[in-house]
Amino acid sequence: MNSFNHHAYGAIGDWMYRVMAGIEIDPAAPGFRHVLIQPEPGGGFTRVGAAHDSMYGRVSSSWSIEQGTFVLEVEVPANASATVRLPRAPRGSVTESGQPLAVGNGIGAVRQDGDAVIVEIGSGRYRFSYVMR
């Protein structure tokens, strides 16, 4: 085989965007009008970042883990929204840009779902941080 244009290479890239960085299309709102950000840290990785230039603008997700603290930076373009899933997060300890996580300033809703915190956000840049369970 002489071609790098093969399904196997695209499948790996797709997995890196969807699972490692957590950028996924919401099937109910195609075209990245609403995006799902749900990274799955693991495999010994301590830092991951990815971006996608959608028809609404740039969607990005980057995270790092240092000394047990998980930091997730998210960018959602204008006229779009996102559901962010923060893995292994206790709701009371999550901050956004250094402030306790609360509704307002682009955050529409916050809820605990098992060991994850789910945050509904509008367009903008966000920085979530917490000590992982």
DSSP file (Angstrom, degrees, kcal/mol; ACC not computed):
  #  RESIDUE AA STRUCTURE BP1 BP2  ACC     N-H-->O    O-->H-N    N-H-->O    O-->H-N    TCO  KAPPA ALPHA  PHI   PSI    X-CA   Y-CA   Z-CA
    1    1 A M              0   0    0      0, 0.0     0, 0.0     0, 0.0     0, 0.0   0.000 360.0 360.0 360.0 130.4    0.0    0.0    0.0
    2    2 A N        +     0   0    0      2,-0.0     2,-0.4     0, 0.0     0, 0.0   0.403 360.0  92.0-111.6  -0.9    1.4    3.4   -1.0
    3    3 A S        -     0   0    0      1,-0.1     3,-0.0     2,-0.1     0, 0.0  -0.786  49.3-166.7-105.5 139.9   -1.4    5.7    0.1
    4    4 A F  S    S+     0   0    0     -2,-0.4     2,-1.6     1,-0.1    -1,-0.1   0.395  74.8  94.2 -93.7  -0.7   -1.8    7.5    3.4
    5    5 A N        +     0   0    0      4,-0.1     2,-0.3     3,-0.0    -1,-0.1  -0.586  61.4 132.9 -88.7  72.6   -5.4    8.2    2.4
    6    6 A H    >>  -     0   0    0     -2,-1.6     4,-1.5     1,-0.1     3,-1.0  -0.932  68.7-118.9-129.4 147.3   -6.7    5.2    4.2
    7    7 A H  H 3> S+     0   0    0     -2,-0.3     4,-2.6     1,-0.3     5,-0.2   0.841 109.8  63.3 -52.6 -38.1   -9.6    4.7    6.6
    8    8 A A  H 3> S+     0   0    0      1,-0.2     4,-1.5     2,-0.2    -1,-0.3   0.876 103.3  47.7 -59.6 -38.5   -7.3    3.5    9.4
    9    9 A Y  H <> S+     0   0    0     -3,-1.0     4,-1.8     1,-0.2    -1,-0.2   0.905 113.2  47.4 -70.7 -40.4   -5.6    6.9    9.5
   10   10 A G  H  X S+     0   0    0     -4,-1.5     4,-2.6     1,-0.2    -2,-0.2   0.863 108.0  56.5 -66.7 -36.1   -8.9    8.8    9.6
   11   11 A A  H  X S+     0   0    0     -4,-2.6     4,-2.2     2,-0.2    -1,-0.2   0.881 106.9  49.0 -64.3 -38.6  -10.3    6.6   12.3
   12   12 A I  H  X S+     0   0    0     -4,-1.5     4,-2.2    -5,-0.2    -1,-0.2   0.931 112.5  47.4 -66.9 -45.2   -7.4    7.3   14.6
   13   13 A G  H  X S+     0   0    0     -4,-1.8     4,-2.2     2,-0.2    -2,-0.2   0.907 111.2  51.6 -61.3 -42.3   -7.8   11.1   14.0
   14   14 A D  H  X S+     0   0    0     -4,-2.6     4,-2.9     1,-0.2     5,-0.3   0.922 109.9  49.4 -60.2 -45.5  -11.5   10.8   14.6
   15   15 A W  H  X>S+     0   0    0     -4,-2.2     4,-2.9     1,-0.2     5,-1.2   0.891 108.7  53.1 -61.5 -40.8  -11.0    9.0   17.9
   16   16 A M  I  <>S+     0   0    0     -4,-2.2     5,-2.5     3,-0.2     6,-0.4   0.913 114.0  41.9 -63.6 -42.4   -8.4   11.6   19.0
   17   17 A Y  I  <>S+     0   0    0     -4,-2.2     6,-2.5     3,-0.2     5,-0.6   0.953 123.3  37.1 -66.9 -50.3  -10.9   14.4   18.4
   18   18 A R  I  <5S+     0   0    0     -4,-2.9    20,-0.2     4,-0.2    -2,-0.2   0.902 131.7  21.0 -73.8 -43.4  -14.0   12.6   19.9
   19   19 A V  I  <5S+     0   0    0     -4,-2.9    21,-2.0    -5,-0.3    -3,-0.2   0.926 128.3  37.0 -96.5 -54.9  -12.5   10.7   22.8
   20   20 A M  I   <S+     0   0    0     -5,-1.2    20,-0.2    19,-0.2    -3,-0.2   0.975 134.8  23.2 -66.1 -54.9   -9.2   12.3   23.8
   21   21 A A  I   <S-     0   0    0     -5,-2.5    -3,-0.2    -6,-0.2    -1,-0.2   0.772  99.7-136.2 -83.3 -26.2  -10.2   16.0   23.2
   22   22 A G      < +     0   0    0     -5,-0.6    16,-2.4    -6,-0.4     2,-0.7   0.638  47.5 150.1  84.8  15.5  -13.9   15.3   23.6
   23   23 A I  E     +A   37   0A   0     -6,-2.5     2,-0.4    14,-0.2    -1,-0.2  -0.735  18.4 163.0 -86.4 115.0  -15.2   17.3   20.6
   24   24 A E  E     -A   36   0A   0     12,-2.7    12,-2.9    -2,-0.7     2,-0.3  -0.973  39.4-116.4-134.1 147.7  -18.3   15.7   19.3
   25   25 A I  E     -A   35   0A   0     -2,-0.4    10,-0.2    10,-0.2     3,-0.0  -0.609  29.3-126.3 -75.4 137.4  -21.2   16.7   17.1
   26   26 A D    >   -     0   0    0      8,-1.3     3,-1.9     3,-0.4     8,-0.2  -0.791  14.0-147.4 -81.9 117.1  -24.6   16.8   18.8
   27   27 A P  T 3  S+     0   0    0      0, 0.0    -1,-0.1     0, 0.0    -2,-0.0   0.761  97.6  57.3 -59.6 -23.2  -26.8   14.6   16.6
   28   28 A A  T 3  S+     0   0    0      1,-0.3    -2,-0.0     6,-0.0    -3,-0.0   0.635 117.6  32.1 -81.2 -13.8  -29.8   16.8   17.5
   29   29 A A  S <>>S-     0   0    0     -3,-1.9     5,-1.1     5,-0.2     4,-0.7  -0.552  85.1-167.2-141.1  71.5  -28.0   19.9   16.2
   30   30 A P  T  45 +     0   0    0      0, 0.0     3,-0.5     0, 0.0     5,-0.0  -0.087  64.3  47.8 -61.7 160.1  -25.7   19.0   13.3
   31   31 A G  T  45S-     0   0    0      1,-0.2    24,-0.4     2,-0.1    25,-0.3   0.606 124.0 -76.7  86.6  13.0  -23.1   21.4   11.9
   32   32 A F  T  45S+     0   0    0     -3,-0.5     3,-0.2     2,-0.3    -1,-0.2   0.717  92.5 132.5  68.6  23.6  -21.7   22.3   15.3
   33   33 A R  T  <5S+     0   0    0     -4,-0.7    48,-1.8    -3,-0.5     2,-0.4   0.864  89.1  19.1 -67.1 -35.1  -24.6   24.6   16.3
   34   34 A H  E   <S- b   0  81A   0     -5,-1.1    -8,-1.3    46,-0.2    -1,-0.3  -0.992  87.3-167.5-131.5 127.4  -24.5   22.7   19.5
   35   35 A V  E     -Ab  25  82A   0     46,-2.4    48,-2.1    -2,-0.4     2,-0.5  -0.838  16.8-135.5-117.2 151.5  -21.4   20.8   20.4
   36   36 A L  E     -Ab  24  83A   0    -12,-2.9   -12,-2.7    -2,-0.3     2,-0.6  -0.926  14.5-168.4-105.0 125.8  -20.6   18.2   23.0
   37   37 A I  E     +Ab  23  84A   0     46,-2.9    48,-3.0    -2,-0.5   -14,-0.2  -0.937  26.7 145.9-113.8 107.2  -17.3   18.6   24.9
   38   38 A Q        -     0   0    0    -16,-2.4   -16,-0.2    -2,-0.6    48,-0.1  -0.538  24.7-170.2-145.0  72.9  -16.7   15.4   26.8
   39   39 A P        -     0   0    0      0, 0.0   -19,-0.2     0, 0.0   -18,-0.1  -0.266  12.2-151.0 -65.6 151.4  -13.0   14.5   27.1
   40   40 A E        -     0   0    0    -21,-2.0   -18,-0.1   -20,-0.2    46,-0.0  -0.788  15.1-158.3-123.9  86.4  -12.0   11.1   28.5
   41   41 A P        +     0   0    0      0, 0.0     2,-0.3     0, 0.0     5,-0.1  -0.297  41.7  91.8 -64.4 148.8   -8.6   11.5   30.1
   42   42 A G    >   +     0   0    0      3,-0.2     3,-1.7   -22,-0.0    -2,-0.1  -0.959  28.9  91.0 158.3-171.8   -6.5    8.4   30.6
   43   43 A G  T 3  S-     0   0    0     -2,-0.3     3,-0.1     1,-0.3    -1,-0.0   0.680 115.5 -66.3  66.0  18.5   -3.9    6.2   29.0
   44   44 A G  T 3  S+     0   0    0      1,-0.3    -1,-0.3     2,-0.0     2,-0.2   0.432  96.6 140.5  83.7  -2.7   -1.1    8.0   30.7
   45   45 A F    <   +     0   0    0     -3,-1.7    -1,-0.3     1,-0.1    -3,-0.2  -0.533  27.2 178.8 -74.6 140.7   -1.8   11.3   28.8
   46   46 A T        +     0   0    0      1,-0.3    19,-2.3    -2,-0.2     2,-0.3   0.414  67.7  31.7-118.3  -4.3   -1.5   14.5   30.8
   47   47 A R  E     +F   64   0B   0     17,-0.2     2,-0.3     2,-0.0    -1,-0.3  -0.936  58.7 165.8-158.4 130.0   -2.2   17.0   28.1
   48   48 A V  E     +F   63   0B   0     15,-2.4    15,-2.9    -2,-0.3     2,-0.3  -0.996   4.4 175.7-144.5 143.5   -4.4   17.1   25.0
   49   49 A G  E     +F   62   0B   0     -2,-0.3     2,-0.3    13,-0.3    13,-0.3  -0.988   4.8 162.5-149.2 142.4   -5.7   19.8   22.7
   50   50 A A  E     -F   61   0B   0     11,-2.2    11,-2.5    -2,-0.3     2,-0.3  -0.985  11.9-165.9-153.7 156.3   -7.7   20.0   19.5
   51   51 A A  E     -F   60   0B   0     -2,-0.3     2,-0.4     9,-0.2     9,-0.2  -0.986   4.2-161.2-143.8 152.7   -9.7   22.5   17.5
   52   52 A H  E     -F   59   0B   0      7,-2.9     7,-2.9    -2,-0.3     2,-1.1  -0.997  17.1-139.8-136.0 130.1  -12.2   22.3   14.6
   53   53 A D  E     -F   58   0B   0     -2,-0.4     5,-0.2     5,-0.2     2,-0.1  -0.769  33.7-177.8 -90.5  98.6  -13.1   25.2   12.4
   54   54 A S  E >   -F   57   0B   0      3,-2.3     3,-0.6    -2,-1.1   -22,-0.1  -0.263  46.0 -94.7 -87.8 177.7  -16.9   24.8   12.0
   55   55 A M  T 3  S+     0   0    0    -24,-0.4     3,-0.1     1,-0.2   -23,-0.1   0.688 129.1  48.9 -67.9 -16.0  -19.2   26.9    9.9
   56   56 A Y  T 3  S-     0   0    0      1,-0.4    22,-0.3   -25,-0.3     2,-0.3   0.640 125.3 -91.3 -92.7 -17.9  -20.0   28.9   13.0
   57   57 A G  E <  S-F   54   0B   0     -3,-0.6    -3,-2.3    20,-0.1    -1,-0.4  -0.875  70.4 -14.1 134.4-168.9  -16.3   29.4   13.9
   58   58 A R  E     -F   53   0B   0     -2,-0.3     2,-0.5    -5,-0.2    -5,-0.2  -0.479  46.4-169.4 -75.8 131.0  -13.6   27.7   16.0
   59   59 A V  E     +F   52   0B   0     -7,-2.9    -7,-2.9    -2,-0.3     2,-0.3  -0.983  18.9 174.4-111.9 126.4  -14.5   25.0   18.5
   60   60 A S  E     -FG  51  75B   0     15,-1.9    15,-2.1    -2,-0.5     2,-0.3  -0.975  19.7-177.4-138.4 153.6  -11.7   24.0   20.7
   61   61 A S  E     +FG  50  74B   0    -11,-2.5   -11,-2.2    -2,-0.3     2,-0.4  -0.965  10.6 166.4-145.8 125.3  -11.0   21.8   23.7
   62   62 A S  E     +FG  49  73B   0     11,-2.3    11,-3.3    -2,-0.3     2,-0.3  -0.995   7.6 178.2-141.9 138.6   -7.7   21.4   25.6
   63   63 A W  E     -FG  48  72B   0    -15,-2.9   -15,-2.4    -2,-0.4     2,-0.3  -0.939   8.1-173.7-137.3 158.9   -7.1   19.8   28.9
   64   64 A S  E     -FG  47  71B   0      7,-1.9     7,-2.5    -2,-0.3     2,-0.4  -0.983  13.4-149.2-146.4 155.8   -4.2   19.1   31.2
   65   65 A I  E     + G   0  70B   0    -19,-2.3     2,-0.4    -2,-0.3     5,-0.2  -0.987  20.9 169.8-127.6 120.8   -3.7   17.2   34.5
   66   66 A E  E >  S- G   0  69B   0      3,-2.0     3,-2.0    -2,-0.4    -2,-0.0  -0.979  72.8 -18.1-133.8 121.0   -1.0   18.4   36.9
   67   67 A Q  T 3  S-     0   0    0     -2,-0.4     3,-0.1     1,-0.3    -1,-0.1   0.863 128.7 -51.0  52.2  41.9   -0.8   17.0   40.4
   68   68 A G  T 3  S+     0   0    0      1,-0.2    64,-2.6    63,-0.1     2,-0.6   0.361 109.7 123.8  82.6  -5.2   -4.4   15.7   40.3
   69   69 A T  E <   -GH  66 131B   0     -3,-2.0    -3,-2.0    62,-0.2     2,-0.5  -0.803  48.7-153.2 -94.1 124.4   -5.8   19.0   39.1
   70   70 A F  E     -GH  65 130B   0     60,-3.1    60,-1.7    -2,-0.6     2,-0.5  -0.833  11.0-172.4 -97.0 127.6   -7.8   18.8   35.8
   71   71 A V  E     -GH  64 129B   0     -7,-2.5    -7,-1.9    -2,-0.5     2,-0.5  -0.987   1.0-173.6-123.0 124.1   -8.0   22.0   33.8
   72   72 A L  E     -GH  63 128B   0     56,-2.7    56,-2.9    -2,-0.5     2,-0.5  -0.976   4.8-166.2-120.6 122.9  -10.2   22.1   30.7
   73   73 A E  E     -GH  62 127B   0    -11,-3.3   -11,-2.3    -2,-0.5     2,-0.4  -0.938  12.8-176.3-109.4 128.8  -10.2   25.1   28.3
   74   74 A V  E     -GH  61 126B   0     52,-2.2    52,-2.6    -2,-0.5     2,-0.4  -0.956  14.6-164.7-128.4 140.6  -13.1   25.3   25.9
   75   75 A E  E     -GH  60 125B   0    -15,-2.1   -15,-1.9    -2,-0.4    50,-0.2  -0.997   7.0-174.8-125.3 128.2  -13.9   27.8   23.1
   76   76 A V  E     - H   0 124B   0     48,-2.7    48,-2.6    -2,-0.4   -17,-0.2  -0.987  24.4-124.7-121.6 128.5  -17.4   27.9   21.6
   77   77 A P    >   -     0   0    0      0, 0.0     3,-1.1     0, 0.0   -20,-0.1  -0.183  38.6 -77.6 -71.9 164.8  -18.1   30.1   18.5
   78   78 A A  T 3  S+     0   0    0    -22,-0.3     3,-0.1     1,-0.2    46,-0.0  -0.232 116.7  22.2 -56.8 147.4  -20.7   32.8   18.3
   79   79 A N  T 3  S+     0   0    0      1,-0.2     2,-0.3    -3,-0.1    -1,-0.2   0.718 110.2  93.7  63.6  23.9  -24.3   31.6   17.7
   80   80 A A    <   -     0   0    0     -3,-1.1    43,-0.4    -4,-0.1     2,-0.3  -0.878  53.9-161.8-135.3 169.4  -23.4   28.2   19.1
   81   81 A S  E     -b   34   0A   0    -48,-1.8   -46,-2.4    -2,-0.3     2,-0.3  -0.898   5.6-152.5-144.5 172.5  -23.7   26.5   22.4
   82   82 A A  E     -bC  35 121A   0     39,-2.5    39,-2.8    -2,-0.3     2,-0.5  -0.993  16.9-138.9-149.8 154.6  -22.2   23.4   24.1
   83   83 A T  E     -bC  36 120A   0    -48,-2.1   -46,-2.9    -2,-0.3     2,-0.5  -0.985  28.3-159.9-110.6 121.3  -22.7   20.8   26.8
   84   84 A V  E     -bC  37 119A   0     35,-3.3    35,-2.7    -2,-0.5     2,-0.6  -0.888   6.0-159.5-107.5 129.7  -19.5   20.2   28.7
   85   85 A R  E     - C   0 118A   0    -48,-3.0    33,-0.2    -2,-0.5    -2,-0.0  -0.943   4.6-159.8-109.6 117.4  -19.0   17.0   30.7
   86   86 A L  E >   - C   0 117A   0     31,-3.1    31,-1.8    -2,-0.6     3,-0.7  -0.859  20.0-136.6 -98.3 109.7  -16.3   17.3   33.4
   87   87 A P  T 3  S+     0   0    0      0, 0.0    29,-0.2     0, 0.0    46,-0.1  -0.354  75.7   0.5 -73.5 145.5  -15.1   13.8   34.3
   88   88 A R  T 3  S+     0   0    0      1,-0.2    45,-2.2    44,-0.1    28,-0.2   0.882  95.0 150.9  48.9  49.0  -14.6   12.7   37.9
   89   89 A A    <   -     0   0    0     26,-1.8     2,-0.6    -3,-0.7    -1,-0.2  -0.933  45.5-145.7-117.1 128.0  -15.6   16.1   39.2
   90   90 A P    >>  -     0   0    0      0, 0.0     3,-2.2     0, 0.0     4,-0.6  -0.832  22.6-136.8 -85.9 122.7  -17.3   17.0   42.5
   91   91 A R  G >4 S+     0   0    0     -2,-0.6     3,-1.2     1,-0.3    10,-0.3   0.829  97.6  59.4 -50.4 -41.6  -19.6   19.9   41.7
   92   92 A G  G 34 S+     0   0    0      1,-0.2    -1,-0.3     8,-0.1     9,-0.0   0.661 106.8  46.3 -66.4 -16.0  -18.7   21.9   44.7
   93   93 A S  G <4 S+     0   0    0     -3,-2.2     2,-0.3    38,-0.1    -1,-0.2   0.463  84.2 108.8-107.1  -0.4  -15.0   22.1   43.8
   94   94 A V    <<  -     0   0    0     -3,-1.2     7,-2.0    -4,-0.6     2,-0.3  -0.590  46.6-170.8 -79.2 133.9  -15.2   23.1   40.1
   95   95 A T  E     -JI 100 129B   0     34,-2.5    34,-2.0    -2,-0.3     2,-0.5  -0.882  15.8-150.0-118.4 156.3  -14.3   26.6   39.2
   96   96 A E  E >  S-JI  99 128B   0      3,-2.9     3,-1.7    -2,-0.3    32,-0.2  -0.982  86.1 -17.2-125.2 117.5  -14.6   28.5   36.0
   97   97 A S  T 3  S-     0   0    0     30,-3.1    31,-0.1    -2,-0.5    -1,-0.1   0.866 130.3 -52.8  52.7  40.0  -11.9   31.2   35.4
   98   98 A G  T 3  S+     0   0    0     29,-0.4    -1,-0.3     1,-0.3    30,-0.1   0.387 118.4 107.1  83.6  -3.8  -11.1   31.0   39.1
   99   99 A Q  E <  S-J   96   0B   0     -3,-1.7    -3,-2.9     1,-0.1    -1,-0.3  -0.801  82.2 -91.4-107.2 149.2  -14.6   31.6   40.3
  100  100 A P  E     -J   95   0B   0      0, 0.0     2,-0.3     0, 0.0    -5,-0.2  -0.290  54.2 -97.2 -55.5 141.2  -17.0   29.0   41.8
  101  101 A L        +     0   0    0     -7,-2.0     2,-0.3   -10,-0.3    -7,-0.1  -0.462  64.8 146.7 -66.5 120.8  -19.1   27.3   39.2
  102  102 A A        -     0   0    0     -2,-0.3     5,-0.2     2,-0.2     2,-0.1  -0.979  53.7 -85.8-152.5 158.0  -22.5   29.0   39.0
  103  103 A V  S    S+     0   0    0     -2,-0.3     5,-0.2     5,-0.1     2,-0.2  -0.457  87.2  61.6 -66.9 137.8  -25.2   29.9   36.5
  104  104 A G  B >   +D  107   0A   0      3,-2.6     3,-1.5    -2,-0.1    -2,-0.2  -0.491  67.5  63.2 126.1 164.5  -24.5   33.2   34.7
  105  105 A N  T 3  S-     0   0    0      1,-0.3     3,-0.1    -2,-0.2    -3,-0.0   0.900 135.9 -36.3  52.2  47.6  -21.8   34.7   32.5
  106  106 A G  T 3  S+     0   0    0      1,-0.2    16,-2.1    15,-0.1     2,-0.6   0.253 114.2 115.1  93.9 -12.2  -22.5   32.2   29.7
  107  107 A I  E <   +DE 104 121A   0     -3,-1.5    -3,-2.6    14,-0.2    14,-0.2  -0.834  37.0 177.6 -95.3 119.4  -23.2   29.3   31.9
  108  108 A G  E     -     0   0A   0     12,-3.1     2,-0.3    -2,-0.6    13,-0.2   0.800  61.7  -3.9 -92.4 -32.3  -26.9   28.2   31.5
  109  109 A A  E     - E   0 120A   0     11,-1.0    11,-2.4    -7,-0.1     2,-0.4  -0.986  52.7-162.1-160.7 152.0  -27.1   25.2   33.8
  110  110 A V  E     + E   0 119A   0     -2,-0.3     2,-0.3     9,-0.2     9,-0.2  -0.998  18.9 161.6-139.4 134.1  -25.0   23.0   36.1
  111  111 A R  E     - E   0 118A   0      7,-2.2     7,-3.3    -2,-0.4     2,-0.4  -0.997  36.3-120.1-151.6 152.4  -25.8   19.5   37.4
  112  112 A Q  E     - E   0 117A   0     -2,-0.3     2,-0.4     5,-0.2     5,-0.2  -0.776  25.2-176.2 -88.3 134.6  -24.0   16.5   38.9
  113  113 A D  E >   - E   0 116A   0      3,-3.5     3,-1.7    -2,-0.4     2,-0.3  -0.818  60.6 -62.7-133.1  91.5  -24.4   13.3   36.8
  114  114 A G  T 3  S-     0   0    0     -2,-0.4    -1,-0.1     1,-0.3     0, 0.0  -0.533 119.2 -15.0  66.2-125.0  -22.8   10.4   38.7
  115  115 A D  T 3  S+     0   0    0     -2,-0.3   -26,-1.8    -3,-0.1     2,-0.3   0.308 127.9  77.4 -93.4  10.8  -19.1   11.2   38.9
  116  116 A A  E <   - E   0 113A   0     -3,-1.7    -3,-3.5   -28,-0.2     2,-0.5  -0.851  69.6-137.3-118.8 154.5  -19.3   13.9   36.3
  117  117 A V  E     -CE  86 112A   0    -31,-1.8   -31,-3.1    -2,-0.3     2,-0.5  -0.942  17.7-151.9-107.4 132.3  -20.5   17.5   36.3
  118  118 A I  E     -CE  85 111A   0     -7,-3.3    -7,-2.2    -2,-0.5     2,-0.4  -0.910  13.6-173.8-107.3 128.1  -22.5   18.6   33.3
  119  119 A V  E     -CE  84 110A   0    -35,-2.7   -35,-3.3    -2,-0.5     2,-0.5  -0.984  15.2-150.6-126.9 127.8  -22.4   22.3   32.3
  120  120 A E  E     +CE  83 109A   0    -11,-2.4   -12,-3.1    -2,-0.4   -11,-1.0  -0.866  28.2 178.3 -95.7 125.1  -24.5   24.0   29.6
  121  121 A I  E     -CE  82 107A   0    -39,-2.8   -39,-2.5    -2,-0.5   -14,-0.2  -0.898  22.0-142.7-129.9 156.6  -22.6   27.0   28.1
  122  122 A G        -     0   0    0    -16,-2.1   -41,-0.2    -2,-0.3   -46,-0.1  -0.248  54.7 -48.7 -97.4-167.7  -23.0   29.6   25.4
  123  123 A S  S    S+     0   0    0    -43,-0.4     2,-0.3    -2,-0.1    -1,-0.3  -0.271  92.9  66.9 -65.8 152.1  -20.4   31.0   23.1
  124  124 A G  E    S-H   76   0B   0    -48,-2.6   -48,-2.7    -3,-0.1     2,-0.4  -0.849  83.5 -58.3 135.4-170.4  -17.2   32.2   24.5
  125  125 A R  E     -H   75   0B   0     -2,-0.3     2,-0.3   -50,-0.2   -50,-0.2  -0.934  47.3-176.4-115.7 137.4  -14.0   30.9   26.2
  126  126 A Y  E     -H   74   0B   0    -52,-2.6   -52,-2.2    -2,-0.4     2,-0.4  -0.950  16.9-160.7-133.9 149.5  -14.1   29.0   29.5
  127  127 A R  E     -H   73   0B   0     -2,-0.3   -30,-3.1   -54,-0.2   -29,-0.4  -0.886  13.8-171.6-134.6 103.2  -11.5   27.6   31.8
  128  128 A F  E     +HI  72  96B   0    -56,-2.9   -56,-2.7    -2,-0.4     2,-0.3  -0.745   8.2 177.2 -95.3 140.5  -12.8   24.9   34.2
  129  129 A S  E     +HI  71  95B   0    -34,-2.0   -34,-2.5    -2,-0.3     2,-0.3  -0.999  10.3 138.9-145.7 142.9  -10.6   23.6   37.0
  130  130 A Y  E     -H   70   0B   0    -60,-1.7   -60,-3.1    -2,-0.3     2,-0.6  -0.959  52.6 -95.4-171.0 160.9  -10.9   21.1   39.8
  131  131 A V  E     -H   69   0B   0     -2,-0.3   -62,-0.2   -62,-0.3   -38,-0.1  -0.789  49.9-123.4 -84.7 123.5   -9.1   18.3   41.7
  132  132 A M              0   0    0    -64,-2.6   -43,-0.2    -2,-0.6   -44,-0.1  -0.342 360.0 360.0 -70.0 146.8  -10.2   15.0   40.2
  133  133 A R              0   0    0    -45,-2.2    -1,-0.1   -18,-0.2   -44,-0.1   0.460 360.0 360.0 -71.5 360.0  -11.7   12.3   42.3
